[in-house]
Amino acid sequence: MNIREYGRGIVLAALATGIVACAAKPPMGPPPKGVVQEAVGSVVHEVTAVDRETRTVTMRAPDGVEFSIVAGEEVRNFDQIDVGDTVRAEYIQSLTFEVKRKGTDAPSSEAITGLGRTKLGAKPGVVAGGQAQMTATIVGIDKDAKTVTLRNAEGSEQTITPRRPEYLDQVAVGDLVTLTYTEVMAISVEELP
């Protein structure tokens, strides 16, 4: 997963769905911020076959559909996976936004990722996460068309139509919009009791 590219795509999509709004008069009240989207989930699959030579694990999803994956060399403790084990995947995804007043920040983009694995000899497991953040400047507002034009750190501009009209009076040209996309996933192999 390339969190930087994925995060930039999410940021542009989120902007297009309306977390930023505009106004011709000075903004009133504090700048808007909040959660655009959040997802938390968990899924459990049953291991139905293991091919140790090809490092292929076949699993049955909760809906009964079977599928196979090839576990790369980075999967520590592959030999600990057995038929009948369960593979549990849990994830959290969130996209938040915050508008900052002109002069309080600068356009930017950055991404960080992290990875943790189980200790040697244990059942395989991994926790992976990443965060992408982008700050863009509001450079144009067309209140009649209900659009706002944003410029990112590289100088590219994009005009979007906001979905959240309640923010029309809370932002102005020169304000900055920071979007933060966070994703964490934990995968573990467990023996059935």
Contacts in CASP RR format, 6 or more apart in sequence:
PFRMAT RR
TARGET T0000
AUTHOR 0000-0000-0000
METHOD contacts of the structure
MODEL  1
MNIREYGRGIVLAALATGIVACAAKPPMGPPPKGVVQEAVGSVVHEVTAV
DRETRTVTMRAPDGVEFSIVAGEEVRNFDQIDVGDTVRAEYIQSLTFEVK
RKGTDAPSSEAITGLGRTKLGAKPGVVAGGQAQMTATIVGIDKDAKTVTL
RNAEGSEQTITPRRPEYLDQVAVGDLVTLTYTEVMAISVEELP
1 128 0 8 1.000
1 183 0 8 1.000
3 111 0 8 1.000
3 112 0 8 1.000
3 113 0 8 1.000
3 129 0 8 1.000
3 130 0 8 1.000
3 131 0 8 1.000
3 132 0 8 1.000
3 183 0 8 1.000
4 109 0 8 1.000
4 111 0 8 1.000
4 132 0 8 1.000
6 132 0 8 1.000
6 181 0 8 1.000
7 111 0 8 1.000
7 132 0 8 1.000
7 134 0 8 1.000
7 181 0 8 1.000
8 109 0 8 1.000
8 132 0 8 1.000
8 134 0 8 1.000
10 95 0 8 1.000
10 132 0 8 1.000
10 179 0 8 1.000
10 181 0 8 1.000
11 132 0 8 1.000
11 134 0 8 1.000
11 179 0 8 1.000
11 181 0 8 1.000
12 158 0 8 1.000
14 36 0 8 1.000
14 37 0 8 1.000
14 95 0 8 1.000
14 97 0 8 1.000
14 179 0 8 1.000
14 181 0 8 1.000
15 136 0 8 1.000
15 150 0 8 1.000
15 158 0 8 1.000
15 160 0 8 1.000
15 177 0 8 1.000
15 179 0 8 1.000
16 160 0 8 1.000
16 161 0 8 1.000
17 36 0 8 1.000
17 163 0 8 1.000
18 160 0 8 1.000
18 161 0 8 1.000
18 162 0 8 1.000
18 163 0 8 1.000
18 164 0 8 1.000
19 32 0 8 1.000
19 36 0 8 1.000
19 97 0 8 1.000
19 162 0 8 1.000
19 163 0 8 1.000
19 164 0 8 1.000
19 167 0 8 1.000
19 177 0 8 1.000
19 179 0 8 1.000
20 97 0 8 1.000
20 99 0 8 1.000
20 138 0 8 1.000
20 148 0 8 1.000
20 150 0 8 1.000
20 160 0 8 1.000
20 162 0 8 1.000
20 164 0 8 1.000
20 167 0 8 1.000
20 171 0 8 1.000
20 177 0 8 1.000
21 32 0 8 1.000
21 146 0 8 1.000
21 148 0 8 1.000
21 162 0 8 1.000
21 164 0 8 1.000
21 165 0 8 1.000
21 166 0 8 1.000
21 167 0 8 1.000
21 168 0 8 1.000
21 170 0 8 1.000
21 171 0 8 1.000
22 138 0 8 1.000
22 140 0 8 1.000
22 141 0 8 1.000
22 142 0 8 1.000
22 143 0 8 1.000
22 146 0 8 1.000
22 147 0 8 1.000
22 148 0 8 1.000
22 162 0 8 1.000
22 168 0 8 1.000
22 171 0 8 1.000
22 172 0 8 1.000
22 173 0 8 1.000
23 141 0 8 1.000
23 143 0 8 1.000
23 168 0 8 1.000
23 169 0 8 1.000
23 170 0 8 1.000
23 171 0 8 1.000
23 172 0 8 1.000
24 141 0 8 1.000
24 143 0 8 1.000
25 169 0 8 1.000
26 172 0 8 1.000
27 169 0 8 1.000
27 170 0 8 1.000
27 171 0 8 1.000
27 172 0 8 1.000
27 175 0 8 1.000
28 169 0 8 1.000
28 170 0 8 1.000
29 170 0 8 1.000
30 170 0 8 1.000
31 98 0 8 1.000
31 99 0 8 1.000
31 100 0 8 1.000
31 101 0 8 1.000
31 170 0 8 1.000
31 171 0 8 1.000
31 175 0 8 1.000
32 97 0 8 1.000
32 98 0 8 1.000
32 99 0 8 1.000
32 167 0 8 1.000
32 170 0 8 1.000
32 171 0 8 1.000
33 96 0 8 1.000
33 97 0 8 1.000
33 98 0 8 1.000
33 99 0 8 1.000
34 96 0 8 1.000
34 97 0 8 1.000
34 98 0 8 1.000
35 94 0 8 1.000
35 95 0 8 1.000
35 96 0 8 1.000
36 95 0 8 1.000
36 96 0 8 1.000
36 97 0 8 1.000
36 179 0 8 1.000
37 93 0 8 1.000
37 94 0 8 1.000
37 95 0 8 1.000
38 92 0 8 1.000
38 93 0 8 1.000
38 94 0 8 1.000
38 95 0 8 1.000
39 91 0 8 1.000
39 92 0 8 1.000
39 93 0 8 1.000
39 94 0 8 1.000
40 91 0 8 1.000
40 92 0 8 1.000
40 93 0 8 1.000
41 90 0 8 1.000
41 91 0 8 1.000
41 92 0 8 1.000
42 88 0 8 1.000
42 89 0 8 1.000
42 90 0 8 1.000
42 91 0 8 1.000
43 61 0 8 1.000
43 62 0 8 1.000
43 88 0 8 1.000
43 89 0 8 1.000
44 62 0 8 1.000
44 86 0 8 1.000
44 87 0 8 1.000
44 88 0 8 1.000
44 89 0 8 1.000
45 59 0 8 1.000
45 60 0 8 1.000
45 61 0 8 1.000
45 62 0 8 1.000
45 86 0 8 1.000
45 87 0 8 1.000
45 89 0 8 1.000
46 59 0 8 1.000
46 60 0 8 1.000
46 84 0 8 1.000
46 85 0 8 1.000
46 86 0 8 1.000
46 87 0 8 1.000
47 57 0 8 1.000
47 58 0 8 1.000
47 59 0 8 1.000
47 81 0 8 1.000
47 82 0 8 1.000
47 83 0 8 1.000
47 84 0 8 1.000
47 85 0 8 1.000
47 86 0 8 1.000
47 87 0 8 1.000
47 189 0 8 1.000
48 58 0 8 1.000
48 59 0 8 1.000
48 60 0 8 1.000
48 66 0 8 1.000
48 83 0 8 1.000
48 84 0 8 1.000
49 56 0 8 1.000
49 57 0 8 1.000
49 58 0 8 1.000
49 68 0 8 1.000
49 83 0 8 1.000
50 56 0 8 1.000
50 57 0 8 1.000
50 58 0 8 1.000
50 81 0 8 1.000
50 82 0 8 1.000
50 83 0 8 1.000
51 57 0 8 1.000
51 58 0 8 1.000
52 78 0 8 1.000
52 79 0 8 1.000
54 70 0 8 1.000
55 70 0 8 1.000
55 71 0 8 1.000
55 72 0 8 1.000
55 73 0 8 1.000
55 75 0 8 1.000
55 78 0 8 1.000
56 68 0 8 1.000
56 69 0 8 1.000
56 70 0 8 1.000
56 71 0 8 1.000
57 68 0 8 1.000
57 69 0 8 1.000
57 70 0 8 1.000
57 71 0 8 1.000
57 81 0 8 1.000
57 87 0 8 1.000
58 66 0 8 1.000
58 67 0 8 1.000
58 68 0 8 1.000
59 66 0 8 1.000
59 67 0 8 1.000
59 68 0 8 1.000
59 69 0 8 1.000
59 87 0 8 1.000
60 66 0 8 1.000
61 67 0 8 1.000
71 78 0 8 1.000
71 81 0 8 1.000
71 124 0 8 1.000
72 78 0 8 1.000
75 124 0 8 1.000
75 126 0 8 1.000
76 117 0 8 1.000
76 118 0 8 1.000
76 120 0 8 1.000
76 124 0 8 1.000
76 125 0 8 1.000
77 118 0 8 1.000
77 120 0 8 1.000
77 121 0 8 1.000
77 122 0 8 1.000
77 123 0 8 1.000
77 124 0 8 1.000
77 125 0 8 1.000
78 124 0 8 1.000
80 121 0 8 1.000
80 122 0 8 1.000
80 123 0 8 1.000
80 124 0 8 1.000
80 189 0 8 1.000
81 123 0 8 1.000
81 124 0 8 1.000
81 189 0 8 1.000
82 191 0 8 1.000
84 191 0 8 1.000
84 192 0 8 1.000
85 123 0 8 1.000
85 189 0 8 1.000
85 190 0 8 1.000
85 191 0 8 1.000
85 192 0 8 1.000
86 189 0 8 1.000
86 190 0 8 1.000
86 191 0 8 1.000
86 192 0 8 1.000
87 187 0 8 1.000
87 188 0 8 1.000
87 189 0 8 1.000
87 190 0 8 1.000
88 186 0 8 1.000
88 187 0 8 1.000
88 188 0 8 1.000
88 189 0 8 1.000
88 190 0 8 1.000
89 185 0 8 1.000
89 186 0 8 1.000
89 187 0 8 1.000
90 185 0 8 1.000
90 186 0 8 1.000
90 187 0 8 1.000
91 183 0 8 1.000
91 184 0 8 1.000
91 185 0 8 1.000
91 186 0 8 1.000
92 182 0 8 1.000
92 183 0 8 1.000
92 184 0 8 1.000
92 185 0 8 1.000
93 181 0 8 1.000
93 182 0 8 1.000
93 183 0 8 1.000
94 180 0 8 1.000
94 181 0 8 1.000
94 182 0 8 1.000
95 179 0 8 1.000
95 180 0 8 1.000
95 181 0 8 1.000
95 182 0 8 1.000
96 179 0 8 1.000
96 180 0 8 1.000
96 182 0 8 1.000
97 177 0 8 1.000
97 178 0 8 1.000
97 179 0 8 1.000
97 180 0 8 1.000
98 177 0 8 1.000
98 178 0 8 1.000
98 180 0 8 1.000
99 167 0 8 1.000
99 170 0 8 1.000
99 171 0 8 1.000
99 175 0 8 1.000
99 176 0 8 1.000
99 177 0 8 1.000
99 178 0 8 1.000
100 135 0 8 1.000
100 175 0 8 1.000
100 176 0 8 1.000
100 177 0 8 1.000
100 178 0 8 1.000
101 175 0 8 1.000
101 176 0 8 1.000
102 172 0 8 1.000
102 173 0 8 1.000
102 174 0 8 1.000
102 175 0 8 1.000
102 176 0 8 1.000
103 174 0 8 1.000
103 176 0 8 1.000
104 176 0 8 1.000
105 135 0 8 1.000
105 176 0 8 1.000
105 178 0 8 1.000
106 135 0 8 1.000
106 153 0 8 1.000
106 176 0 8 1.000
107 135 0 8 1.000
107 136 0 8 1.000
107 137 0 8 1.000
107 151 0 8 1.000
107 152 0 8 1.000
107 153 0 8 1.000
107 155 0 8 1.000
107 176 0 8 1.000
108 133 0 8 1.000
108 134 0 8 1.000
108 135 0 8 1.000
108 153 0 8 1.000
109 132 0 8 1.000
109 133 0 8 1.000
109 134 0 8 1.000
109 135 0 8 1.000
109 152 0 8 1.000
109 153 0 8 1.000
109 154 0 8 1.000
110 132 0 8 1.000
110 133 0 8 1.000
111 130 0 8 1.000
111 131 0 8 1.000
111 132 0 8 1.000
111 133 0 8 1.000
112 130 0 8 1.000
112 131 0 8 1.000
113 128 0 8 1.000
113 129 0 8 1.000
113 130 0 8 1.000
114 128 0 8 1.000
114 129 0 8 1.000
114 130 0 8 1.000
115 126 0 8 1.000
115 127 0 8 1.000
115 128 0 8 1.000
115 129 0 8 1.000
116 126 0 8 1.000
116 127 0 8 1.000
116 128 0 8 1.000
117 124 0 8 1.000
117 125 0 8 1.000
117 126 0 8 1.000
118 124 0 8 1.000
118 125 0 8 1.000
118 126 0 8 1.000
118 188 0 8 1.000
123 188 0 8 1.000
123 189 0 8 1.000
123 190 0 8 1.000
123 191 0 8 1.000
124 188 0 8 1.000
124 189 0 8 1.000
125 186 0 8 1.000
125 187 0 8 1.000
125 188 0 8 1.000
125 189 0 8 1.000
126 186 0 8 1.000
126 187 0 8 1.000
127 184 0 8 1.000
127 185 0 8 1.000
127 186 0 8 1.000
127 187 0 8 1.000
128 184 0 8 1.000
128 185 0 8 1.000
129 182 0 8 1.000
129 183 0 8 1.000
129 184 0 8 1.000
129 185 0 8 1.000
130 182 0 8 1.000
130 183 0 8 1.000
130 184 0 8 1.000
131 180 0 8 1.000
131 181 0 8 1.000
131 182 0 8 1.000
131 183 0 8 1.000
132 180 0 8 1.000
132 181 0 8 1.000
133 178 0 8 1.000
133 179 0 8 1.000
133 180 0 8 1.000
133 181 0 8 1.000
134 152 0 8 1.000
134 153 0 8 1.000
134 178 0 8 1.000
134 179 0 8 1.000
135 153 0 8 1.000
135 176 0 8 1.000
135 177 0 8 1.000
135 178 0 8 1.000
135 179 0 8 1.000
136 150 0 8 1.000
136 151 0 8 1.000
136 152 0 8 1.000
136 153 0 8 1.000
136 176 0 8 1.000
136 177 0 8 1.000
137 150 0 8 1.000
137 151 0 8 1.000
137 174 0 8 1.000
137 175 0 8 1.000
137 176 0 8 1.000
137 177 0 8 1.000
138 148 0 8 1.000
138 149 0 8 1.000
138 150 0 8 1.000
138 171 0 8 1.000
138 172 0 8 1.000
138 173 0 8 1.000
138 174 0 8 1.000
138 175 0 8 1.000
138 176 0 8 1.000
138 177 0 8 1.000
139 149 0 8 1.000
139 150 0 8 1.000
139 151 0 8 1.000
139 157 0 8 1.000
139 173 0 8 1.000
139 174 0 8 1.000
140 148 0 8 1.000
140 149 0 8 1.000
140 173 0 8 1.000
141 147 0 8 1.000
141 148 0 8 1.000
141 149 0 8 1.000
141 171 0 8 1.000
141 172 0 8 1.000
141 173 0 8 1.000
142 148 0 8 1.000
143 168 0 8 1.000
145 161 0 8 1.000
146 161 0 8 1.000
146 162 0 8 1.000
146 165 0 8 1.000
146 168 0 8 1.000
147 159 0 8 1.000
147 160 0 8 1.000
147 161 0 8 1.000
147 162 0 8 1.000
148 159 0 8 1.000
148 160 0 8 1.000
148 162 0 8 1.000
148 171 0 8 1.000
149 157 0 8 1.000
149 158 0 8 1.000
149 159 0 8 1.000
149 160 0 8 1.000
150 157 0 8 1.000
150 158 0 8 1.000
150 159 0 8 1.000
150 160 0 8 1.000
150 177 0 8 1.000
151 157 0 8 1.000
152 158 0 8 1.000
162 168 0 8 1.000
171 177 0 8 1.000
END
